[in-house]
């Protein structure tokens, strides 16, 4: 029996569909505009805890500002500099949709504040999509094609489909400058080896390719490739199990270790249908071998695997945070309390990886909760629009309108 590949929303780059583009595209976009008639001074963007001030910022705890006093009390000592005094100024722009029926469903910003926004068909199962890039003021720069883009400093890295009339289609790693110029890296996968891409710590990419030869061949393999921040190959690892499992997620953590988490089924490699994981060192050498994380049934699941501050990773299955996986250890512990108490939320690392920003996926979609590295609640930020995420430079990006293509950016707010 062979496990079917799971689609992990927002995390993985599954080989599919579109061709690649490596040059700037036409804009078709209106230029950036101040948000809501803001007249304040722009944020300074360089001082932790000082995200700018001005008439548009709003008071702390007001409808437009933040609260640094969680649950009506005082913030923990390790919350210093986490919650900004106000939202500061912002700018807005519209992402070109290119074709009718498309929506904007992915945003990120690199360490210099350049923005990449994805456009895809709402009912598409393909992860090949168009991206538009914008500078740190919201001016359109380029159009390109990739499966997902992961922020670097500066620019973006990801996977794309390199069509060649003389050879089978290949999935290739690439690095794009903000203005759309592409540097090609190694071939990562192809028709018989779908590949998932994940941003590595602190830069670069970890790619997992799954190869499953026809029966009655052995259990197949996973190939893990660690790339630098310009799509250069650093090291690789190969591990059995590709035909008996599907990828739930992967990380390259703060200690340089790699983690692969899969949904295994009973066969030559896995003893039963469960979640299994394996840690590797920075050279791709296995540290733990496969170890059991927990039970799971059926093939259709959503999942997230995110690196945590200081090393290790958190696992979410079907909207519930379930486990903490310590770096390099064959063990699974309960998820941190701040995640257990916020099911359905996603999170990013902010303040130079000194704090967590919880991104609402249920409840109030305009409120972001901030936590210290040790999981203490530091406060909250209330935004005027939903669809919140953060960029590598600490910018907060919201996605408005019925198609998510009306973007508002608070530059460097959580730098």
Rosetta blueprint (number, residue, H / E / L):
1 X L
2 X L
3 X L
4 X L
5 X L
6 X L
7 X L
8 X L
9 X L
10 X L
11 X L
12 X L
13 X L
14 X L
15 X L
16 X L
17 X L
18 X L
19 X L
20 X L
21 X E
22 X L
23 X L
24 X L
25 X L
26 X L
27 X L
28 X L
29 X L
30 X L
31 X L
32 X L
33 X E
34 X E
35 X L
36 X L
37 X L
38 X L
39 X L
40 X L
41 X L
42 X L
43 X L
44 X L
45 X L
46 X L
47 X E
48 X L
49 X L
50 X E
51 X L
52 X L
53 X L
54 X L
55 X L
56 X L
57 X L
58 X L
59 X L
60 X L
61 X L
62 X L
63 X L
64 X L
65 X L
66 X E
67 X E
68 X L
69 X L
70 X H
71 X H
72 X H
73 X L
74 X L
75 X L
76 X L
77 X H
78 X H
79 X H
80 X L
81 X L
82 X L
83 X L
84 X L
85 X L
86 X L
87 X L
88 X L
89 X L
90 X L
91 X E
92 X E
93 X E
94 X E
95 X L
96 X L
97 X L
98 X L
99 X L
100 X L
101 X L
102 X E
103 X E
104 X E
105 X E
106 X E
107 X E
108 X E
109 X E
110 X L
111 X L
112 X L
113 X L
114 X L
115 X E
116 X E
117 X E
118 X E
119 X E
120 X E
121 X E
122 X L
123 X L
124 X L
125 X L
126 X L
127 X L
128 X L
129 X E
130 X E
131 X E
132 X E
133 X E
134 X E
135 X L
136 X L
137 X L
138 X L
139 X L
140 X E
141 X E
142 X E
143 X E
144 X E
145 X E
146 X E
147 X L
148 X L
149 X E
150 X E
151 X E
152 X L
153 X L
154 X L
155 X L
156 X E
157 X E
158 X E
159 X E
160 X E
161 X E
162 X E
163 X E
164 X E
165 X L
166 X L
167 X E
168 X E
169 X E
170 X E
171 X E
172 X E
173 X E
174 X E
175 X E
176 X E
177 X L
178 X L
179 X L
180 X L
181 X L
182 X E
183 X E
184 X E
185 X E
186 X E
187 X E
188 X E
189 X E
190 X E
191 X L
192 X L
193 X E
194 X L
195 X E
196 X E
197 X E
198 X E
199 X E
200 X L
201 X L
202 X L
203 X L
204 X L
205 X E
206 X E
207 X E
208 X E
209 X E
210 X E
211 X E
212 X L
213 X L
214 X L
215 X L
216 X L
217 X L
218 X L
219 X L
220 X L
221 X E
222 X E
223 X E
224 X E
225 X E
226 X E
227 X E
228 X L
229 X L
230 X L
231 X L
232 X L
233 X E
234 X E
235 X E
236 X E
237 X E
238 X E
239 X E
240 X E
241 X L
242 X L
243 X L
244 X L
245 X E
246 X E
247 X E
248 X E
249 X E
250 X E
251 X E
252 X E
253 X L
254 X L
255 X L
256 X L
257 X L
258 X E
259 X E
260 X E
261 X E
262 X E
263 X E
264 X E
265 X L
266 X L
267 X L
268 X L
269 X L
270 X L
271 X L
272 X L
273 X L
274 X E
275 X E
276 X E
277 X E
278 X E
279 X E
280 X E
281 X L
282 X L
283 X L
284 X L
285 X L
286 X E
287 X L
288 X L
289 X L
290 X L
291 X E
292 X E
293 X E
294 X E
295 X E
296 X L
297 X L
298 X L
299 X L
300 X L
301 X L
302 X L
303 X E
304 X E
305 X E
306 X E
307 X E
308 X L
309 X L
310 X L
311 X L
312 X L
313 X E
314 X E
315 X E
316 X E
317 X E
318 X L
319 X L
320 X E
321 X E
322 X E
323 X E
324 X E
325 X E
326 X L
327 X L
328 X L
329 X L
330 X L
331 X L
332 X L
333 X E
334 X E
335 X L
336 X L
337 X H
338 X H
339 X H
340 X H
341 X L
342 X L
343 X L
344 X L
345 X L
346 X E
347 X E
348 X E
349 X E
350 X E
351 X L
352 X L
353 X L
354 X L
355 X E
356 X E
357 X E
358 X E
359 X E
360 X L
361 X L
362 X L
363 X L
364 X L
365 X L
366 X L
367 X E
368 X E
369 X E
370 X E
371 X E
372 X E
373 X L
374 X L
375 X L
376 X L
377 X E
378 X E
379 X E
380 X E
381 X E
382 X E
383 X L
384 X L
385 X L
386 X L
387 X L
388 X L
389 X E
390 X E
391 X L
392 X L
393 X L
394 X L
395 X L
396 X E
397 X E
398 X E
399 X E
400 X E
401 X L
402 X L
403 X L
404 X L
405 X L
406 X E
407 X E
408 X E
409 X E
410 X E
411 X L
412 X L
413 X L
414 X L
415 X L
